[in-house]
C-alpha cells in the first residue's frame, strides 16, 4: 500500500460523518482531529445527506427569533463550561486570588475578560491591579509553567502523569526538570486518572495446543505489518453491550484495525482484521496473536487468516499476560476515556471510541515504550526511512 494513500472502511466513514452531524462540529475540526483531508470528509458528509434526506417544515418568525436566542445561550454555556473545565481547582475554597488572576491572564485571548472574572468571582479592577504588579523572575516562570502544564493536562483529557507532561514540554523546547513538573502538578492538584485495582488470572492452561504461541510475550517487531495482536472487549450502554474488536501493530503500538457491533461473533474480528490489512502492508506470514476465545480459535477465523496469508498464534488459557499488549490498550481506553461516561446508546459509545482511537491514541498520546512518541510518528518515521533507503 502507498504510504500516502489511506483506505477507509464504510464503518469508519459513517462514524466520521456522525461526528460532524451529531456535534454539530465544523468539518475542518473533525478532519483535523482524525487526520483526514477536509475535502474528503466534506464529500462523505454530502453523500450521507443526499442518501438520508430530511424534510422539515419552515420556522415561523417567532420560532426563528427564539432559535437564535437559544443558540446564543448555548454558545455562552459552552464557553462557560469550557472555561470552568480548564479552571479546575480554582473554584475550590482556599484558592488564592493571585492564582485565579494568573489563570485569567493565560486565557484572556480565548475568553472575554469580564466573563472570566464573573465565573471565578473576582473583580476586573482587581485583575488589572494584579497584572500591573511586578513579579519576581522565579515566580513569573513558575506561573507560566503552571499554565503550560495545565494546558497539556487538559488537552490530553487528564490522562497524563508528570512524566508524559514533561515529555510534551520537552518536545516543545521548554527546558524544565521532571521533578519541577511533578511539584507544580501537585500544587495545581492535577491527578491523572488511575486504573482500578485488578488481580489478573494466572492459571496455567493446557500443555497441548492446537494453535501454537508464536509470540511468547515478545510484543516487539522489526517492522510494521509483521506482528499484530488482537482482542475483544465490551462497553455497557443503555441499549445493551457494545463489543469492540481491535488489531494492534506491535512495531508502532498503533491500533491499525477496529470494529464494533452488538455481537462478538467471527465477522466482528474479521472486520477489524480487514481494516488492519487496508491500513498497513501485511508481510507474508504476518503473525496475528490473540487469546484462546472460541471465535479466535474457530475454523472460520482460521480461514480468514489463511486468506490474508497470516500465521495464527494464541496464548494459554486463562493467562492474560500472554496477550498483555492487547489487554493494555483496553485498560487505557477504559481508564482514560470511557469509564468516566455513561452511554445512553451504542451510537454514543461508538463515537467516543472512534474519537479516542483515531483522534487521540494513535495521533496524540505519547507512549513511554516508544520514547514518548506517538504511534503515528513511529509508523511515519519507518515509512520515511524506507523511502529514503
Secondary structure, 3 states (H helix, E strand, C coil): CCCCCCCCCHHHHHHHHHHHHCCCCCHHHHHHHHCCCHHHHHHHHHHHHHHCCCCCCCCCHHHHHHHHHHHHHHHHHHHHHHHHHHHHHHHCCCCCHHHHHHHHHHCCCCCCHHHHHHHCCCCHHHHHHHHCCCCCHHHHHHHHHHHHHHHHHHHCCCCCCHHHHHHHHHHCCCCCCHHHHHHHHHHCCCCCCCCCCCCCCECCCCCCCCCCCCCCCCCCCCCCCCEEEEEEEEEEECCEEEEEEEEEECCCCCEEEEEEECCCCHHHHHHHHHHHHHHCCCCCCEEEEECCCCCCCCHHHHHHHHHCCEEEEECCCCEHHHHHHHHHHHHHHHHHHHCCCCECCHHHHHHHHHHHHHHHHCCCCCEHHHCCECHHHHHHHHHHHHHHC
